[in-house]
Amino acid sequence: MQSVTPSDYQLQVLAAAVTPVVLVSAAAILVSGVNSRYIAISDRMRALAHEHRDAGTASERREVIANEMATFQKRVHLVSWAVRTLYAAVGCFTSVALIISATFWRKMLVEISLPIFTLGITLIMVAIVCQLLELQLSNRTLALDTQDIGTAQKKGKR
């Protein structure tokens, strides 16, 4: 059996704490991207609301805007859940890094670090699923926004 010196053990703890710290950085990059999506969607919703309230907007266009707004609301909901789960994942990874760092003083903390780390990974997966669902709704929004163009082209060919 090999003996581990205190300085070797400190180095092992430090090396183990690096993994969750790297994942905190990765999750932060994901948060930034998701926040950008949220801002873009909310800006588009505000523009559509302004267009809908404009007296010069045709009733057909108002109907399309109403349909788009329903999809945009679902998208905002998904994006906001993605951000929440990513922040929770960052909290998990930060906790794991702190727990691993504290194991120098209390070895029993090691046992709870893996479940928290796993929870962080799971939360990132939930955020990814939310983003994929939002992307699918994004396609629906584009279809609603451009459906009148396809109809106009078909009528012009007749």
N, C-alpha and C positions, 0 to 999 in steps of 0.2 A: 504494500500500500504506500502510495506516494504522499509525502507530507507537503502541505501547502503553506507557504509562508504568508504572514499578514500582508506583505506588499504584493505578492502574487494574487492573493484573494481580492485585494482592492482593485487590482488591474482587471480581474475577471468581472467584478461587479461593474466597473466603469464600462467595459466592453459590452456587457449585457444591457446596460442602460442606454447605449447608443441606438439600438434598434428601434425602441419606441420613440426616441427623439427624432429619428429620420422619418418615421411614420407621421409624427406631428407635422413635420415640414410638408410631407406629401399631402396630408389632409388639408393643410392651410392653402396649398395651391389649388386643391379641389374647391375649397370654400370660396376662394377668389373667383374661380370660373363660374360657380353656381350663383354667386352674388351678381356677377355680370349678367347672367341670364335673367335673374329677378329684376334687375334694373331695366333691362331691355323690354321685358314683358310689361312691367308696370308703366313704362313710358308709352308703349304702344296702346295700352288700355286707356291711358289718359287722352291720347290723341284721338282714339276712336270715340271716347265719351264726348269730347269736344265736337267732333264731326257729327255725332248723333244729335247733339243739342242744337246744332246750327240749323236755322230756319230754312236754309237753302238746300238741305240734304233731301234727296228724293226718298220716298217711302220704301222703294225696293232696296235702296242702299241701307236704310235704317234697319230693315229686316235682316240683311246680311250682317250688319254690325251687331245686332242683338245676338245672332247665332255665334258670331266670333267671340263676343264677350263671355258667353257661357263657357266656351272652350278655354279662353284666356284665364278665367277664374279657376278652372281645374288645373291649368298649368301653373299658376301662381301658388296654388295649394301644394302641388307636388314639389315645386322648387323650394318652398319654405320648409317643407318636411325634410328635403335633402340637406338644406343648410343646418337645420336643427340636429339631424343625425350626425353630420360631419363635426359639428361643434362638440357633441357628446363623445364622438370618437377621439377628438383631440383631448378631451378631459380624461378619457380612459388611458390613452397613451402617456399623457403627462403623469397620471397617477402611477402607472406601471414604472415609469422612469424613476419617480420618487421612491416607490416601494423597493425597487431593485437597489437603488442607492442606499436605502435604509437597512438593507439586509446585512450590511456590515455589522450593524448593532443587533439586529433581531432576525435570525434565520427563518423564523416561522412566517415572516412576511412573504417569503419566496412562494409559498403555497398559494397565496391569493393573487399573485401577479399574473400568472398564466390565464386564469378565468377573465380577469379584467382586460388583458391584452386581446383575448379571443372576442370579448364583447366589442372592443374597439374595431377589430377587423369586421365583425358582423355589422356594426353600424355603418361602416364604409360601404359594405355590400348593399345595405338598405338604401343608402343615398344614391348609389349607382342605379339601382332599380327605379327609384323615384325619377332620376334624370332620364332614364330610358323611356319611362312612361310619359314624361313631359315632352320628350322628343317626338314620340308618336302623336301626341296632341298638337305639337307644333306643325306636323304635316297636315293634320286636319284643319288647323287654322289657315294655313296657306291655301288649301283646297277651297275653303269657304271664301277667302279673300279674292281668289282668282276664278271662281266658278262663272261669274258673269262674262268674263273674257272669252271663255270657251263657248258659251251660249251665243255671244255676239258674233263670233267667227262662223259658227254653224248657220246662223240666220243669214249672214252675208253671202254664203255660198249658194243659198237656194235661189 
